């Protein structure tokens, strides 16, 4: 029996980096492995802060990629804020502490005019090309992945015009997404955004979410549908060619971006106290950071003693991030300090787990990230105010490392979170449509 043809509608696609891109690339890899014909509808030029051109090589050769024109207001934003034409828009663009009037106006317009997001200008281009593609290729199923949630509106329109089956993939919530926490939006904008969200939940044939917590948020909207959790995961093949390094220092590592809502103040205090109180620790540890850090956080910690042991890698390719992760001793994961913090499950936690290293989750101890790391048995979650516990944990692991007693964790429970197993769940949904 001939396998179905699957069309993904995604904005985050190579060379765009990050967990969103990894999720799609791995779905494509294993759908193709199981005989499905895959297509991708995306944009012709990614206006995205982090680019990794090595990911282009990861696109399966049998996947047909179709790129369309699109429009975003970022060009206008650059002009009114005095930014250069090719300057990347920071990840933490939406925040409430911008100092200039131009920045504040830009944030207001994004929150209240460009709904559901700044990619809404892609919709007419994508619908026109997508409609033709569905008819010519006889596409069976469309999968839209957001954010940006404009992808879901594109898919909704395509379903309306062609009758194609449609799965809406929510990697993050919509109206409850963490960067809206504490932001001022007009009642009208919130109403419109909520209507758009519910229209997607109502019209999709299936709704999947990247975490149980996110799915509970989605279900709270009161729209009946077919719902399921499809978490992110890790691909064992990504770790086959890792270069193993002999480390002469105790390596603490954080990978990923660090906006203001992800500032681990308790960790900084713990590291500073250890650096000042324990010279043995200070001389034999390093803190490695790979990503983009909020300027105010960097300003806050740059005068600290422990910052002398701070190794800033900046942006790294995905492969380099995996090597850094694997060759560490303690991995730090910070859950955004927002209203929905208990529901947040970052994609990188699965690659942390795949590395076999101890993971410290700084965030709600009863949140989904904490529950996962406890279930795997590979780390611990400590609340935002747990400075003393963090300090004691770091010192305990440091001493184990010195004594040669710190080993990697490889539990059987982690195998259910491989990308192949997650894709098998997606296939069951596709076949049941």
C-alpha positions in Angstrom: 0.0 0.0 0.0 1.4 3.4 -1.0 2.4 5.6 1.8 0.8 9.0 2.3 2.3 12.3 1.2 3.0 14.7 4.0 3.4 18.5 3.6 5.0 20.5 6.5 4.3 24.2 6.7 7.1 25.7 8.8 8.9 29.0 9.2 11.9 27.6 11.2 13.8 25.6 8.6 17.5 25.4 7.8 19.6 27.5 7.9 17.5 28.7 10.9 18.9 27.1 14.0 17.2 25.9 17.2 14.9 23.3 18.6 12.1 24.2 16.2 14.2 23.3 13.2 15.5 20.2 14.8 12.0 18.9 15.5 11.0 19.2 11.8 14.3 17.9 10.4 14.0 14.7 12.6 10.3 14.2 11.7 11.3 14.4 8.0 14.3 12.0 8.5 12.2 9.2 10.1 9.1 9.7 8.0 11.2 9.2 4.9 12.8 6.2 6.6 9.4 4.6 7.0 8.5 5.3 3.3 6.5 8.5 3.5 6.9 11.1 0.8 7.6 14.5 2.5 7.3 18.1 1.4 8.1 21.4 3.1 6.6 24.7 2.5 8.7 27.5 4.0 10.1 31.0 3.3 12.8 31.9 0.8 14.8 34.0 3.2 14.8 33.4 7.0 14.9 36.6 9.1 16.1 34.7 12.2 18.8 35.6 14.7 20.6 32.2 14.8 21.7 30.5 11.6 23.4 27.2 11.2 24.3 26.4 7.6 25.4 22.9 8.5 21.8 22.0 9.1 21.1 22.3 5.4 23.0 19.0 5.0 20.5 17.4 7.4 17.5 17.9 5.0 16.7 14.5 3.6 17.5 14.3 -0.1 14.0 12.9 -0.9 12.2 15.8 0.8 11.0 18.4 -1.7 11.4 21.9 -0.3 9.2 24.7 -1.7 10.1 28.3 -0.7 7.9 31.3 -1.1 8.2 35.0 -0.8 6.9 36.7 2.4 6.7 40.0 4.2 7.4 41.0 7.8 7.5 44.3 9.5 11.1 43.8 10.7 12.3 46.1 7.9 10.2 48.9 9.3 11.4 48.0 12.8 15.0 48.3 11.7 14.4 51.7 10.1 12.6 53.3 13.1 15.0 52.0 15.6 18.1 52.9 13.6 19.3 49.3 13.1 21.3 48.2 10.1 19.4 46.6 7.2 20.9 43.1 7.8 21.1 43.3 11.6 19.4 40.4 13.3 16.4 41.0 15.5 17.2 39.7 19.0 15.4 36.7 20.4 14.2 38.9 23.4 12.7 41.6 21.1 9.4 41.4 23.0 10.1 42.7 26.5 8.8 45.5 28.6 12.1 47.3 29.6 13.0 48.9 26.2 14.3 52.4 26.9 13.8 54.2 23.5 10.4 55.4 22.4 10.9 53.7 19.0 11.5 50.3 20.6 8.5 50.7 22.8 6.3 51.6 19.8 7.6 48.7 17.9 6.8 46.2 20.6 3.3 47.7 21.0 2.6 47.3 17.3 3.9 43.7 17.3 1.7 42.8 20.3 -1.5 44.6 19.2 -1.4 44.9 15.4 0.5 42.0 13.8 -1.6 39.1 14.9 -1.0 36.3 15.7 2.7 37.3 15.0 5.0 39.2 12.7 5.0 36.5 10.1 1.3 37.1 9.1 2.6 38.7 5.9 3.6 35.2 4.7 0.0 33.9 4.6 -1.1 35.0 1.1 2.1 33.8 -0.5 2.0 30.4 1.3 -1.7 29.8 0.7 -1.4 30.5 -3.1 1.6 28.2 -3.5 0.3 25.6 -1.0 -3.0 25.2 -2.7 -1.3 24.5 -6.1 1.1 22.1 -4.4 -1.6 20.1 -2.7 -3.5 19.6 -5.9 -0.5 18.8 -8.1 1.2 16.4 -5.7 -2.0 15.0 -4.2 -0.9 15.8 -0.7 -2.7 13.6 1.9 -1.8 15.4 5.2 -0.7 18.9 6.1 1.3 19.5 9.3 1.6 23.1 10.5 4.2 23.7 13.2 4.2 26.9 15.3 5.1 29.3 16.6 5.0 31.4 14.5 1.3 30.5 14.7 0.7 32.1 11.3 1.6 28.6 10.0 -1.6 27.3 11.5 -3.7 30.0 9.8 -2.0 29.0 6.5 -2.9 25.4 7.0 -6.5 26.3 8.1 -7.0 28.2 4.8 -5.5 25.3 2.8 -7.8 22.8 4.5 -10.8 25.1 3.7 -9.8 25.4 0.0 -8.7 21.8 -0.6 -10.2 19.5 2.1 -6.8 18.2 3.0 -6.3 16.6 6.4 -4.5 18.8 8.9 -2.4 18.3 12.0 -1.6 21.4 14.0 1.7 21.0 15.9 2.1 23.4 18.9 5.7 23.5 20.0 4.7 26.4 22.4 1.4 27.8 23.5 -0.3 30.6 21.5 -2.0 33.3 23.6 -0.3 31.9 26.7 3.2 31.9 25.3 5.8 32.8 27.9 7.0 36.1 26.3 3.5 37.6 26.6 3.7 37.2 30.4 3.4 40.6 32.0 3.1 42.4 28.7 0.4 45.0 28.1 -2.0 44.2 25.3 -5.2 45.8 24.3 -8.4 44.0 25.0 -9.2 44.0 21.3 -5.9 42.4 20.4 -6.3 39.7 23.0 -9.9 39.0 21.8 -8.7 38.7 18.1 -5.8 36.5 19.1 -8.0 34.3 21.1 -10.5 34.0 18.3 -7.7 33.0 15.8 -6.4 30.4 18.3 -9.8 28.8 18.9 -10.5 28.7 15.1 -7.3 26.6 14.6 -8.2 24.3 17.5 -11.7 23.9 16.1 -10.8 23.2 12.5 -7.6 21.1 12.7 -8.2 17.3 12.4 -5.7 16.7 15.2 -3.8 18.9 17.6 -0.4 17.8 19.0 1.7 19.6 21.6 5.4 19.4 22.6 4.6 18.9 26.3 1.9 17.7 28.6 1.8 21.1 30.3 1.3 22.9 27.0 -1.4 20.5 26.0 -3.3 21.3 29.3 -3.1 25.0 28.4 -4.5 24.3 24.9 -7.3 22.1 26.3 -8.2 24.8 28.7 -9.6 26.8 25.8 -12.6 24.5 25.9 -12.5 23.4 22.3 -13.1 19.7 21.7 -10.7 17.9 19.3 -8.3 15.0 19.0 -5.3 15.9 21.2 -1.9 14.2 21.9 1.5 15.0 23.2 4.5 14.6 20.9 7.5 15.8 22.9 10.8 16.7 21.3 13.6 14.1 21.7 17.1 13.1 20.8 18.7 11.3 17.9 21.3 8.7 19.0 22.9 9.0 15.5 23.8 12.7 16.3 26.2 11.4 19.1 28.0 8.7 17.0 30.9 10.9 15.9 31.3 13.0 19.1 34.9 13.9 19.8 35.6 12.9 23.4 37.9 15.3 25.2 39.9 14.7 28.4 38.9 17.6 30.7 41.4 19.0 33.2 38.6 21.2 34.7 35.2 20.6 36.2 33.0 21.8 33.3 29.6 23.4 34.0 27.7 24.2 30.8 24.7 26.1 29.7 23.6 26.0 26.0 20.9 28.2 24.4 19.8 31.7 24.6 19.4 33.5 28.0 16.8 36.3 27.9 15.9 38.3 31.0 13.2 35.8 32.0 15.8 33.1 32.1 18.3 34.8 34.4 19.5 32.2 37.0 20.3 34.6 39.8 20.5 31.9 42.4 23.1 30.1 40.2 25.2 33.2 39.9 25.2 33.7 43.7 26.1 30.1 44.3 29.0 30.3 41.9 30.3 33.5 43.3 30.2 32.2 46.9 32.0 29.0 45.8 34.6 31.1 43.9 35.3 33.3 46.9 35.1 30.6 49.7 36.7 27.6 48.0 40.0 28.3 46.1 40.3 24.7 45.0 36.9 24.9 43.3 37.8 28.3 41.7 41.1 27.1 40.3 39.6 23.9 38.9 36.2 24.8 37.3 35.0 26.5 34.2 31.5 27.7 33.2 30.9 27.3 29.5 28.2 29.3 27.8 27.0 28.8 24.2 24.3 31.1 22.9 23.1 34.6 23.2 22.9 36.3 26.6 20.8 39.3 27.5 23.0 42.4 27.8 21.7 43.2 31.3 22.5 39.7 32.6 26.0 40.0 31.2 26.5 43.4 32.8 25.3 42.0 36.1 27.8 39.1 36.2 30.8 40.5 34.4 32.3 42.0 37.6 31.9 38.8 39.6 35.0 36.7 40.5 33.5 33.5 39.0 33.3 35.4 35.6 37.1 34.9 35.3 36.3 31.2 34.7 33.5 32.1 32.2 34.1 30.6 28.7 31.8 32.3 26.2 31.5 30.3 23.0 28.9 32.6 21.5 26.8 30.9 18.8 27.9 27.3 18.0 26.6 24.9 15.3 24.4 22.1 16.5 27.2 19.6 16.2 29.5 21.8 18.2 26.8 22.2 20.9 26.4 18.5 21.2 30.2 18.0 21.6 30.3 20.7 24.3 27.3 19.1 26.0 28.8 15.7 25.9 32.2 16.8 27.2 30.7 18.5 30.3 30.2 17.4 33.9 27.1 19.4 34.9 24.5 20.7 32.5 22.3 23.7 33.5 18.7 24.1 32.2 16.8 27.2 33.2 13.0 27.3 33.0 11.7 30.8 32.1 10.4 32.6 35.1 6.9 33.4 33.8 3.3 32.6 34.7 3.4 29.3 32.7 6.8 28.1 34.0 5.4 24.8 35.3 4.4 23.9 31.7 7.6 24.7 30.0 9.6 21.7 28.5 12.6 23.0 26.5 13.7 20.8 23.6 17.3 20.9 24.6 16.6 18.9 27.8 16.4 15.8 25.6 19.9 16.2 24.2 21.1 17.0 27.7 19.6 13.6 28.7 21.3 11.9 25.7 24.7 13.2 26.8 24.5 11.1 30.0 25.6 14.0 32.2 24.0 15.2 35.4 21.3 17.9 34.7 20.3 20.7 37.1 16.9 22.1 36.3 16.5 25.6 37.8 12.7 26.1 37.9 9.5 24.8 39.5 10.1 21.6 41.3 6.7 20.4 40.3 6.9 21.5 36.7 7.0 19.2 33.6 10.7 19.7 33.2 11.4 18.6 36.8 9.1 15.6 36.4 10.9 14.5 33.2 14.4 14.7 34.7 13.2 12.9 37.8 11.5 10.2 35.7 14.7 9.6 33.7 16.7 9.7 37.0 19.5 11.9 35.6 19.5 15.0 37.7 17.5 17.2 40.0 15.2 20.3 39.9 15.8 23.1 42.3 13.5 26.2 42.6 14.5 29.7 41.6 15.4 30.7 45.2 17.4 27.5 46.0 20.8 29.2 46.2 22.1 27.1 49.0 21.0 23.8 47.5 22.5 24.7 44.2 25.8 25.6 45.9 25.9 22.3 47.8 25.0 20.3 44.7 27.8 21.9 42.6 30.3 21.3 45.4 29.2 17.6 45.8 29.5 16.9 42.1 32.9 18.8 42.0 34.3 16.5 44.7 33.0 13.4 43.0 34.7 14.5 39.8 38.0 15.1 41.7 37.7 11.6 43.2 36.9 10.0 39.8 33.5 9.0 41.0 31.4 11.1 38.6 30.0 8.9 35.9 27.5 9.3 33.0 23.9 8.1 33.4 22.4 6.0 30.6 19.0 4.7 31.7 16.6 2.6 29.6 13.8 5.0 30.3 15.4 7.6 28.0 15.0 5.4 24.9 11.3 6.2 24.6 12.3 9.8 23.8 14.4 9.1 20.7 13.3 11.0 17.6 12.4 7.7 15.9 10.0 6.7 18.7 8.4 10.1 18.7 8.0 9.9 14.9 6.3 6.6 15.2 3.7 8.3 17.4 3.2 10.9 14.7 2.7 8.1 12.1 0.0 6.5 14.2 -1.8 9.9 14.2 -1.4 10.3 10.4 -2.7 6.8 9.7 -5.7 7.3 12.0 -6.9 10.5 10.3 
